[in-house]
Amino acid sequence: MMETAHKEHTLDTRTIGSLEVSVVGLGCNNFGWRMNYEATAAVVHAALDAGITFFDTADIYGDTRSEEYLGRALGTRRNDIVLATKFGMAVDDRRRGARPEYIRQAAEDSLRRLGTDHIDLYQLHQPDPEVPIADTLGALDELVRAGKVREIGCSNFSAEQIQQAAEAIPPGAARFVSVQNEYNLLQREVERDVLPECDRRKIAFIPFFPLASGLLTGKYRRGQSPPEGSRLATVERFKETASDPNLARVESLLKFATLRGHTLVELAISWLATHPPVASVIAGATTPEQVRTNAAGANWELTDEDLVEIDTILS
């Protein structure tokens, strides 16, 4: 038997409902937007080699191209991974929201673009105040019963909305097994009530923007303009993240990691992984090197003393 060119690694796994996922996942929001197909394929293959088995995309990413590129890049490896996508944010004026008839169409569109016959984790990208959550859950349950979706989740939900969704499910119907919200060392709002709610209901938590849109990579410094073309240079809400107090915290966190022989990225990812409801830390990447750096974050086990010191830095 010939040896393969790439030695594949394995990462620790956790569960999202019935799905087993690597503790570090790949966020695919750059595909089709900041990255063409070739760059996407290189990152996807690097992720597979690094032992990443959880790939998270959405219909709106890259103007629907992210799903298409991801499906193509996975090719025959599709069934080796857990494939997650989302619906609900506006693809255009017609394709948006969480009405049952639209959910059926959105799912078919995503299945076609991904080149697969089932979605492992299908997530409502944001709450739709115009549609009763029971109606949305009913349509998602139909997709599960039809075998087109294995598990369902939600994103950008408050603790109260998680509770309402849990109470709206008829016996035996599919329920949200995951919540995907923003969470990182600099944005800890979910600790107040969303994480405890997930813990209480045994719902997996999937943090997005684990690197605070690049701030926790260490490439931004106080008194320096963010690199041209970076998110922090181009998007207003990311500029707010790069405040002087946050940049000062980043410098202290970088020092903490460096003294222990680790990178800031490894710290950001390993810190998230210490929180019990967290199932997979989905970090984006635009190069194979970034994928490998992200995956390495799974190898650092922070001690209780480390966590106390990190809290002191952040307070």
GIGI-V299772 format. One record per residue. N is the residue number from 1. RES is the residue in one letter. SS is DSSP state (a for helix, b for strand, c for the rest). Layout:
n	res	ss
N	RES	SS
N	RES	SS
This chain:
n	res	ss
1	M	c
2	M	c
3	E	c
4	T	c
5	A	c
6	H	c
7	K	c
8	E	c
9	H	c
10	T	c
11	L	c
12	D	c
13	T	b
14	R	b
15	T	b
16	I	b
17	G	c
18	S	c
19	L	b
20	E	b
21	V	b
22	S	b
23	V	c
24	V	b
25	G	b
26	L	b
27	G	b
28	C	c
29	N	c
30	N	c
31	F	b
32	G	c
33	W	c
34	R	c
35	M	b
36	N	c
37	Y	a
38	E	a
39	A	a
40	T	a
41	A	a
42	A	a
43	V	a
44	V	a
45	H	a
46	A	a
47	A	a
48	L	a
49	D	a
50	A	c
51	G	c
52	I	c
53	T	c
54	F	b
55	F	b
56	D	b
57	T	c
58	A	c
59	D	c
60	I	c
61	Y	a
62	G	a
63	D	a
64	T	a
65	R	a
66	S	a
67	E	a
68	E	a
69	Y	a
70	L	a
71	G	a
72	R	a
73	A	a
74	L	a
75	G	a
76	T	a
77	R	a
78	R	a
79	N	a
80	D	a
81	I	c
82	V	b
83	L	b
84	A	b
85	T	b
86	K	b
87	F	b
88	G	c
89	M	c
90	A	c
91	V	c
92	D	c
93	D	c
94	R	c
95	R	c
96	R	c
97	G	c
98	A	c
99	R	c
100	P	a
101	E	a
102	Y	a
103	I	a
104	R	a
105	Q	a
106	A	a
107	A	a
108	E	a
109	D	a
110	S	a
111	L	a
112	R	a
113	R	a
114	L	a
115	G	c
116	T	c
117	D	c
118	H	c
119	I	b
120	D	b
121	L	b
122	Y	b
123	Q	b
124	L	b
125	H	c
126	Q	c
127	P	c
128	D	c
129	P	c
130	E	c
131	V	c
132	P	c
133	I	a
134	A	a
135	D	a
136	T	a
137	L	a
138	G	a
139	A	a
140	L	a
141	D	a
142	E	a
143	L	a
144	V	a
145	R	a
146	A	c
147	G	c
148	K	c
149	V	b
150	R	b
151	E	b
152	I	b
153	G	b
154	C	b
155	S	b
156	N	c
157	F	c
158	S	c
159	A	a
160	E	a
161	Q	a
162	I	a
163	Q	a
164	Q	a
165	A	a
166	A	a
167	E	a
168	A	c
169	I	c
170	P	c
171	P	c
172	G	c
173	A	c
174	A	c
175	R	c
176	F	b
177	V	b
178	S	b
179	V	b
180	Q	b
181	N	b
182	E	b
183	Y	c
184	N	b
185	L	c
186	L	c
187	Q	b
188	R	c
189	E	a
190	V	a
191	E	a
192	R	c
193	D	c
194	V	a
195	L	a
196	P	a
197	E	a
198	C	a
199	D	a
200	R	a
201	R	a
202	K	c
203	I	c
204	A	b
205	F	b
206	I	b
207	P	b
208	F	b
209	F	c
210	P	c
211	L	c
212	A	a
213	S	a
214	G	a
215	L	a
216	L	a
217	T	a
218	G	c
219	K	c
220	Y	c
221	R	c
222	R	c
223	G	c
224	Q	c
225	S	c
226	P	c
227	P	c
228	E	c
229	G	c
230	S	c
231	R	a
232	L	a
233	A	a
234	T	a
235	V	c
236	E	a
237	R	a
238	F	a
239	K	a
240	E	a
241	T	a
242	A	c
243	S	c
244	D	a
245	P	a
246	N	a
247	L	a
248	A	a
249	R	a
250	V	a
251	E	a
252	S	a
253	L	a
254	L	a
255	K	a
256	F	a
257	A	a
258	T	a
259	L	a
260	R	c
261	G	c
262	H	c
263	T	c
264	L	a
265	V	a
266	E	a
267	L	a
268	A	a
269	I	a
270	S	a
271	W	a
272	L	a
273	A	a
274	T	c
275	H	c
276	P	c
277	P	c
278	V	b
279	A	c
280	S	c
281	V	b
282	I	b
283	A	b
284	G	b
285	A	c
286	T	c
287	T	c
288	P	a
289	E	a
290	Q	a
291	V	a
292	R	a
293	T	a
294	N	a
295	A	a
296	A	a
297	G	a
298	A	a
299	N	a
300	W	c
301	E	c
302	L	c
303	T	c
304	D	a
305	E	a
306	D	a
307	L	a
308	V	a
309	E	a
310	I	a
311	D	a
312	T	a
313	I	a
314	L	a
315	S	c
